Amino acid sequence: MPASILMTRTLPDEALALARARATVDLHSGPQPLPKSELAARLGDKDGMVCLITDTIDAQTLAGAPRLRVIANVAVGYNNIDVAAATARGIVVTNTPDVLTETTADFAWALLMATARRVVEGDRYVRAGKFTRWEWDLLWGADVHGKTLGILGFGRIGRAMARRARGFAVRVLYHDALRADLAAERDLAATFVDKATLLKESDFVTLHTPLLPETHHLIGADELKMMKRTAYLINAARGPIVNEAQLVQALKDGWIAGAGLDVYEEEPKIHPGLFSLPSVVLAPHIASASYETRGKMATLAVENCLAVLEGKMPPTPVNPEVLRKSH
Ligand code: GLV
């Protein structure tokens, strides 16, 4: 009998066809996420699952899925899944790193540029019919070239941010729990500094850590006060890395100059204070949302799921120890 998979959203044709060729697919076509009780009910007899970050897979849900062997998240981040509970049950969790690295870095740079150069404010101005003549002092912003970029979290996406900095003659500082090797630092022209130095010296601070207990509220009032009054904060990682209420205060009181945000602390809820601040660019969590990359993420997630169901090591496991133990 082919393995059975719960897929919580219709994925692009290639990924869906791949899954259907090698498994029986119970497809929830969306767009609303499955309510928790329905997700649990449909997972009860499944061997595998392909899910999105809007699906919360907690210990209780896993307890009701005795046959489940793999949870393939279509995202690089996997804070929606209780990985410890999955590991304890011998369930493999997989994510989709690499395929979205460059696309996400493109977007974080887009947010940075849009925020510094007031692109969205300009768009609103034109649409409002206010562009009646060229104005000398209209929408002045901050230069990007020649400035200092501080990258907090120097994994794949953080490094892709650094690579792009060279084209703008931007100096790169970074901080991470793990220092990169010297060859990587040299290649990327990136200087390792402590977090306080990064906050004090950077004109743009961009966040690229996963959401972990140690990175929850990594940026709060103390950190925002350390930043330059002319600096900008960019977050295309996870909302709870920033204390959103304290960010609103920082922006209102001028501790920093602006922010470009793709993610929010209680997504999709957004702190009401952010809406009235013109110095903020708000995006709806779309950093990896290019045609090409979303297709690759979906296919990789299905490949991960099928590999586990077929007794192989998946391309990108989060908890490979589950398989190493059983092999
Ligand atoms: C998106 O947020 C992802 O983690 O891939």
Boltz pocket constraint, residues with backbone or C-beta under 6 A from the ligand:
constraints:
  - pocket:
      binder: B
      contacts: [[A, 53], [A, 74], [A, 75], [A, 76], [A, 77], [A, 78], [A, 96], [A, 100], [A, 237], [A, 288]]
      max_distance: 6.0
